[in-house]
Amino acid sequence: MTNRIFVARIPWSICKIALKTHFSKFGPVSDGYVVLDRITKRSKGFGFVTFDNAESAQNAVNSVHEMDGRQLVVNLAFDKLKTN
């Protein structure tokens, strides 16, 4: 099981610190970031949070999340499959 989650529908005003703080109630967060557009440097509205353990990640997925009045979509994240 993975200890990383994918978070979608993140409000544009949310930074990585706010994202990490929001999810820290489920367990220790080792990393978190909001994906930014390469050109404009504005949020693309999704990101990732990595917990210290898989149980915390699963607990976060099983809960309902809202930030700035917007309901987030939270799922377990998996690494991309590498093809030759």
N, C-alpha and C positions, 0 to 999 in steps of 0.2 A: 504494500500500500504506500502511496505517496504522501509526503508531508507538505506538498505545495498545492495551493488552490489558485484557480483562475477566477477573477472578479470582473464582471461586465456591468454596464450601465452606471459607471462611476460618474458622478457629477463633475463638470469641467473644473469646478473650483477646488476639488480635493487634490491635495499633494500626497506624496508618499508617506510623510510623517503622520498625517491624519489617517491614512489607510492602515498603517501599521498600528496606530493607537486603537482604532476601531476594532481590529481583530485580535488585539492582545488580551482581551477578556476571555479568549478561548484557550490561551496558553502562550508560552514564550514564543515570540516572533523573531526569527533570525534575519529575515530580509523581507522587503516589500517595495514594490515600485509601480508607478503608473506609466504606461507606455505613451511616449510622446511622438508627435509627428516630426520627422527629421528636418523638415524645412521650416515650419512655423513654430516648432517647439511647444505646441499646445497639446493638451491631453487628447488621446484618441478615445477615451471613455472606458478603457479596460486596463487591467493590470494583474499582478501576481503577488501572492503573499506566501512566504515559506515559514513554516513552524518548525520548532525543534523536534517535534514528534508527529507521527501520522494520526494519532488519536485526536490531537487538537485540531488538525486539519479536517478530520471527519466531523467533529463536533461543530465546526464553523459551517460546513456544508449543510448540516442538518438543521441549521437555524435560519430564521428570516432576518434579513439585513436591510436597513434603510439609512441613507446618509443624505442630508440636506433635502429631505422630503421625497427622495427617489429610492425606489426599491431596487436593490442590487441583485444580480444573478451570480450565484456562487457555485462552482463545481470543482471537483478535484482536477488538477492539471497533470498532464502527462507529457513527457519529453517527446519531441518529434521523432518519428521513425526515420532513420537515415537510410537512404537508398544509394546504390552504387551507380 
